[in-house]
């Protein structure tokens, strides 16, 4: 049984920040910032802004985490007061009972199988992402630290007997994680199973006898292996010995007697299918689901009869349930393709729990009961204060400077309420290896419903989901070609009679924060202002100062600053070195404990803009990391940003001089030399 203690719930990864804009509850209105925020240059926010944005914070994502194997109750993760906590629901739409009152934000969690006396969950401290594992005693409600308190722990999997867990753990300055196992009732039983000498390991499942674990090892986008690792000796056995099966594996699950595996195999960087790998000739013959081109997740029922799997269907996901004995695919679950996550079967193999969210609703907990073919919604989002018909995005495709087609999603305000040309806010995703997919906008509905601002979400070159060639088009010396894609969208906005090309703002987080700042100095004459959320401002200082366990990934995605000419190129495109060319107002938000993009990235940009007497609003969360999670912090930050755009984006005339007009230099740089 697998459980990822990752950010799947909030759809983040790489250098994409956690934006908790839709995960809050209604809290008392406050015009003064919370005590743990450092606020500089932000004027006093009118009470009217807080009153207007408050209804958008009543909408809460309630995420399915797992089943209680004893009672059949559902474990969910919901916002309580300031943070996300674990709660139990006995039946669909039943009373939610509090199970934790933990001081920090709880991420992944699950009951130990079979016995069900413990819940293991992951939490960090104030956004530092050094996730520790904790054990919750279900009978007493007490919690106990299971890990060492210093390492970063993730990818927890549970054995089928309910006696052990295994997980990956890495110390702050280490390059690769180690594989640990323990009995969560006895933290002193913690032991190292294996210390890999490379990265790319993912724990997938336990063998049913508890003596070994199943791990996938990704060597490249074309090569991967499945290994069995003995939990006592650490000895490894290659399970995919046939060269034809030595391909990257996204997921793998044992059948009940370990006679075979259901897997997702990558056929290419953007394609994958569900398959079956036989490990011996015992047991019943198993069927394979019809071939699909983009399988993303699987979960096998405890008795091995049913396989639930997700497929990518044009920027949405579809849930399938397949009978492994008969080869029958059950009738489609009555939910439109949208966003799914965190699937898990109940102990009896009769009911599948999962998360489901759409453009009109944040993630909620659902289940589908196999014997009766019934769908149940266990939790409910409070959307009473939002418009009855949420705005649906339009897919737009534009041709960039080199003729390449670039997709994006545009949300337009109600033309009856907001006639005429509408101002536009371009929202750029992080990553860069990421993709915007239509999702619930949460608090960002405020821009549409109350300010009449259109929201444009471009998937510039470098985004995933459009094939490997598209993803590679902004690597290395081609980085600023992605910025030119924003310039092409600005050209397109000028041709749309429903949009106001004289009132355009830009916003983005992490890599999107870099893109925001780059847009401001390249196209400052065509945009009015920008909001940078945890963005990096100098590639070289970022790559040197990000935490060690992010460094290799960052260098692979952004460029290796240790090569002299790459160092020179990265400095040449870093927004910090172009601060004097930014004439538009800038809002910058940072988390003091951010392990990916250190707060120093924001601080140095704030100082540079101040040095030229630029307009800068700055918010630093002292108890936040790569995105604001605490409800009061998130509420204040959003109100401040809304006031920022109300001040500088909405007026008919811009309040600051035009920015620079120089085009981006497209001259290719010379080849790299060896690193220092």
URZI-V288724 format. One record per run of one state. SS is the DSSP state (H for helix, E for strand, - for the rest). FROM is the first residue (numbers start at 1). LEN is the number of residues. If there is no record, write none. Layout:
BEGIN
ss & from & len
SS & FROM & LEN
SS & FROM & LEN
END
This chain:
BEGIN
ss & from & len
- & 1 & 1
E & 2 & 1
- & 3 & 5
H & 8 & 3
- & 11 & 26
E & 37 & 4
- & 41 & 6
H & 47 & 11
- & 58 & 5
E & 63 & 5
- & 68 & 6
E & 74 & 7
- & 81 & 2
E & 83 & 7
- & 90 & 6
E & 96 & 3
- & 99 & 7
E & 106 & 6
- & 112 & 6
E & 118 & 6
- & 124 & 8
E & 132 & 6
- & 138 & 5
E & 143 & 3
- & 146 & 6
E & 152 & 7
- & 159 & 6
E & 165 & 6
- & 171 & 7
E & 178 & 6
- & 184 & 2
E & 186 & 9
- & 195 & 6
E & 201 & 6
- & 207 & 5
E & 212 & 7
- & 219 & 5
E & 224 & 7
- & 231 & 5
E & 236 & 3
- & 239 & 4
H & 243 & 3
- & 246 & 3
E & 249 & 6
- & 255 & 5
E & 260 & 9
- & 269 & 2
E & 271 & 8
- & 279 & 15
E & 294 & 7
- & 301 & 5
E & 306 & 7
- & 313 & 4
E & 317 & 7
- & 324 & 5
E & 329 & 1
- & 330 & 8
E & 338 & 8
- & 346 & 5
E & 351 & 8
- & 359 & 2
E & 361 & 9
- & 370 & 4
E & 374 & 4
- & 378 & 16
E & 394 & 6
- & 400 & 5
E & 405 & 7
- & 412 & 10
E & 422 & 7
- & 429 & 13
H & 442 & 8
- & 450 & 4
E & 454 & 6
- & 460 & 8
H & 468 & 7
- & 475 & 1
H & 476 & 3
- & 479 & 2
H & 481 & 15
- & 496 & 3
E & 499 & 11
- & 510 & 1
H & 511 & 12
- & 523 & 6
E & 529 & 5
- & 534 & 5
H & 539 & 7
- & 546 & 2
H & 548 & 11
- & 559 & 4
E & 563 & 1
H & 564 & 10
- & 574 & 1
H & 575 & 7
- & 582 & 3
E & 585 & 7
- & 592 & 7
H & 599 & 13
- & 612 & 4
E & 616 & 6
- & 622 & 9
H & 631 & 18
- & 649 & 26
E & 675 & 1
- & 676 & 1
END
